[in-house]
C-alpha cells in the first residue's frame, strides 16, 4: 500500500485528519505518523511538537500497515468510549 491509498482509506472510513501525520509532519497535537527518512520508513508518535520514532521499515507498505493498525486501535477505543454509559455525578 502507498501513502496516498492509505489516506484515501482513512478518509473513506471517517478517520479525522488530526489522528495521523504523513511526510514527517507533527500533526495538530498528539498523533501517529509515517515518513521516509534516510531511505527507511519511520513510524512515529508526535506530541507537543516532538517526534518519537517507534519503528523503522524497509518498505512504504510495512509503514502504512503499522499506521493503519495503530489508527484502527485508536478508532475502536474511541467508539467504545463514546458508546459507554455516562456516569451521573
C-alpha positions as CSV (number, residue, x, y, z in Angstrom):
1,X,0.0,0.0,0.0
2,X,1.1,3.5,-0.7
3,X,0.6,6.6,1.5
4,X,-2.0,8.1,-0.9
5,X,-4.0,4.9,-0.8
6,X,-3.8,4.8,3.0
7,X,-5.1,8.4,3.2
8,X,-8.0,7.6,0.9
9,X,-8.8,4.6,3.2
10,X,-8.7,6.7,6.3
11,X,-11.0,9.4,4.8
12,X,-13.4,6.8,3.4
13,X,-13.7,5.4,7.0
14,X,-14.1,8.7,8.8
15,X,-10.7,8.9,10.4
16,X,-10.2,12.5,11.5
17,X,-7.2,14.1,9.8
18,X,-5.7,15.1,13.1
19,X,-5.3,11.5,14.2
20,X,-2.3,10.9,11.8
21,X,0.5,12.7,10.0
22,X,2.4,11.9,6.8
23,X,5.6,13.1,5.3
24,X,7.2,13.8,8.7
25,X,4.5,16.2,9.8
26,X,3.9,16.7,13.5
27,X,0.1,16.9,13.3
28,X,-2.1,19.1,15.3
29,X,-1.3,17.6,18.7
30,X,-0.9,14.0,19.7
31,X,-0.9,11.8,16.7
32,X,1.0,8.9,15.0
33,X,2.6,9.2,11.6
34,X,5.0,7.8,9.0
35,X,7.7,9.4,7.0
36,X,10.6,8.5,4.7
37,X,13.9,9.3,6.5
38,X,17.3,8.2,5.1
39,X,15.7,5.7,2.7
40,X,13.8,4.0,5.5
41,X,10.2,4.4,6.5
42,X,9.7,5.5,10.1
43,X,6.5,5.0,12.1
44,X,6.4,7.6,14.9
45,X,4.4,9.2,17.7
46,X,4.2,13.0,17.8
47,X,3.3,15.0,20.9
48,X,3.9,18.7,21.7
49,X,5.9,19.3,18.6
50,X,8.3,16.4,19.3
51,X,8.5,13.2,17.1
52,X,9.4,9.9,18.8
53,X,10.3,7.1,16.4
54,X,8.5,3.8,17.2
55,X,9.6,1.5,14.4
56,X,11.5,1.6,11.2
57,X,10.7,-0.3,8.0
58,X,12.2,-1.1,4.6
59,X,9.0,-0.5,2.7
60,X,6.2,2.0,2.4
61,X,3.7,-0.8,2.6
62,X,5.1,-2.0,6.0
63,X,4.9,1.5,7.4
64,X,1.4,2.1,6.1
65,X,0.3,-1.2,7.7
66,X,1.8,-0.2,11.0
67,X,0.0,3.1,10.9
68,X,-3.3,1.5,9.8
69,X,-3.1,-1.0,12.7
70,X,-2.5,1.8,15.2
71,X,-5.3,4.1,13.9
72,X,-7.7,1.1,13.8
73,X,-7.0,0.6,17.5
74,X,-7.5,4.3,18.3
75,X,-10.8,4.3,16.4
76,X,-12.1,1.2,18.2
77,X,-11.1,2.8,21.6
78,X,-12.9,6.0,20.6
79,X,-16.0,4.1,19.6
80,X,-16.1,2.2,22.9
81,X,-15.6,5.4,24.9
82,X,-18.5,7.1,23.0
83,X,-20.8,4.1,23.5
84,X,-20.1,3.8,27.2
85,X,-22.9,5.0,29.5
86,X,-22.1,8.3,31.1
87,X,-21.8,8.3,34.9
88,X,-24.0,10.5,37.0
89,X,-22.4,12.9,39.3
